[in-house]
Amino acid sequence: MQLPFVAAQAAVQTRDLPIASSLVTFSQQLGGAIFLAIGETIFSSSLINNLQSLHLGLTPSQITGAGATGIRNLVGANTNALPMVLQMYSQSLQETFRLCIIMGGVSLLLASFVEWKNLRRI
């Protein structure tokens, strides 16, 4: 959490420190809010598509309304479909985690363009 602030403060002049700090805070908050929504959308749409391909007769609102712990109760613990449903749930989580990996790579790439300064000399 502190590293972006240190990098921003080292890269700007003293008179621009408040603006740099507020931009870092704003970017962190906005990025988290936007990509939380994107991740939820990826997960929900993937889960609905995957579970509808099993033809269990479930509606999308039942699937998303059940939540992580309610999926077992929705399908029924004694059915043969439960392992497939859990596999589809896992695949949906994997698709969401792909977004995290991609965004981590983009962040690493963008961080390489930050100006390098020796902080001991500032």
Summary of the structure (lengths in Angstrom):
residues: 122
radius of gyration: 21.7
end to end distance: 21.0
largest distance: 67.5
contacts: 279
relative contact order: 0.11
helix: 80%
strand: 0%
